[in-house]
């Protein structure tokens, strides 16, 4: 993967605030549809995520202890376990 922002983040280093917007904008601009289960196990520093309007069937945010905002409406989710996400403010 090289020495880029994502590899730094996946090693537990702080994620720059703009990266979540870059990821979300990239999904929208490239007309990407997320489908099936989505695991964020290596994104330990993630604080905000908007994955609304996709076809996600299962979402694992258990290894994202810093997540405060999670927008996941208009998916095929039946439940989300947020018991490990003590800082979450918005779902």
N, C-alpha and C positions, 0 to 999 in steps of 0.2 A: 504494500500500500504506500510505501514511501514515507517521507517526513512531511506530511501535510496536516492541515487543521484537524481533520477527522481522526487521523492516527494519534495525534496529541490528545484529543478528547477521549478516545477509547482507552488510552493509558491512564485515565483518571485526572488528567490536567483540566483546568477550568475551560469551559466552552465560551468563546466570545459571544456576546449578546446577540450579534447580528446573524449567527449561523442558523438559528431556528428559522428566521425569516428567509434566509437563502434556501434552506431545504424546502420549506413550504412553497415558496415562489417557484422553485425548480419543478416541483410536482405539478403545480398549476400550469406553468408555461409550457411544459412538455406533455401536458394532457395525460399524466400518469395516473392510473387507477390502482390503488392498493387493494389487494384481494387476499382473503384467507386469514390465517393467524399472523399476528405481528408481535414479535418479541423485541424488547428494547433492553436486553440484558447487559450489554456493554456500555450503555449510555448513562452511566452513574451520575453525571453532573447535569443532566437534563432538567430544566426548570419549567419550560413551557412547550406544549405541543398541540398543534391543531391538525387533526387528521379527519376532519368532518367530510362527509359526502363521498365515502369510498365503499368498498365491499369487504370490510374487515370483519371477520367472524369471531376472532379471539384476540384480546389485547393483554400483554404481560408487561406491566410497569412495576413489578415487585422489586426490581433492582434499580429503581430510580427514586432514591430517598429524598431528593431535593425538588421533585416536581411539585409545582404550585398551581399550574393551570393545565387542564387537560380538556380539550375540546374534541369530542369524538361522536357527535350526533350524526344521524343519517348514515349509519353503518348497519351491519347485521349482527351486532353484539347483543347477547342476552344478559350478560353480567360482566362486571369488572371487579377484580379483587384489589382494593386500595388499602388493605389493612397495614401494609408496610410503608405507606405514603402519608406520614404524619403531617407534612407541611402543605398538603393539598388544600387549596382554597376554592378553586373553581372547577366544576366538572360540567 
